[in-house]
């Protein structure tokens, strides 16, 4: 008998589950697919109460973690995620932050150690499809890059996932978003995105229509209220959010089942 259809999303911090895979998770949940979210860190390097930044006086890393984990639970409920697994590692912070040097920071944990724990979860849940970040972690965040390394290592060593995908943002989508912002009088220069953000369109292998779940995705992002200042999408007009939230693109790393060059369903070939 075939194993229950299962999606596993491997993310770095609380709130990451929404940005690249919130619609996918909600859609799969609605279709009766088991959805497993693995969050690797507790998010200690997020903003504290009153917007206090890491390294500033009054920033309480453990208090931030408690708040972010509570917000994560709300997001999980809104998206209909069936299983949440926490690896519990320490948030490494952005590139160049002093938090990078902490010996318990996720980015400093041996890949083999973290991959062994994730491999145990893959053994337990038997996901046919695993989703994580690309080699650059989407935009160079140390924890995203580490999550990529750990997920790929666990997938390859266990041999369990039949398909592995990376979240992605095609550059044409960024251009369309900027054009729309200009049309409503917003200067795209006010959006803090790395210059090399996004990937060439030809790298996209899979685009999932999640438009019926765009509002649920928006609400899940709003659940991470303590990090609103860092979530620029929430500061955009609602019509722009709907434009962005309606589809989720991916890059297929591998598939052990036959698939077309381009898919609109990550479970193509599995059902």
Steps between C-alpha positions, in 0.01 A plus 500: 500500500633841405608725786269790584577795276719731706666836444789607722614863497836573665534862610745701707290730721144561616329701218707342219232235455261764366711691251595229252271211588197632691270456203641157417457381858143629515412349161648162586323498835169576326565213256549252783878480472684476830709815550809493719679824584853474638625828648872489575545795740300677767546846345692661787648763269166654408371835621410527867214682669467854374715422197824461696761358266747222585807650666310802630444555874190320619497232231394178672593213269311236697194722528512555124519125444195437719301766318599375156421139583155604621449687173619194310233288666233746385638497146500119497132497598408756235675304225356168615843341547458156654840457668754751634848380592757730663872422477553765770829647379613853583434772241829601335389850401577676174843492334751700705303504825681404819247218541679326213782413741292323762608134511137386525384708204332280239749599232781365719342161569667222297281417202528130584358560848197699388443277196488193724215656702315607187558154353322351801199720421507389138505139618199571721286694253620349168449817291485445126561873445745719690531878451781722628724786380758508222878503552495873579213467743296730277693811602812392688374461855732260688212302649326463164820374344545256788138382467570432132811298581328304774188423296697388195729283713206338682310439175799344328608287796156360578395463138142556615376807309408427143510869409699793640426865423643842578286806560567770242400847384532555123647836409211570264268490802712760676489720191120469482470583868716809457296611197180463700645694794594786268146497358358562848758764589746294705873529433650148475822644644318504835488118490811359664592210271853378420614599151538136397166390647307250290601245239490496119159393377641206306600331826137474615366148446178513699237765564215424736173695489418587860267792430208343694725506806651848459287650778589218737866552417467872571339430838773251587764762424311751714511248784875570522415845631821552697698494175277730296778753445708231331214363286484761226220318318258597776575866430392472138147578375266203527463470124878466467502237773233304314706519183805363680322242714305338214776272372803326649789406268757227566815349357504120483828362637414140414212264432511123519170479311434610140396865476447754221746785454259733673250407771206673665485242779795386712332159535493440125595137442403403855120500473 
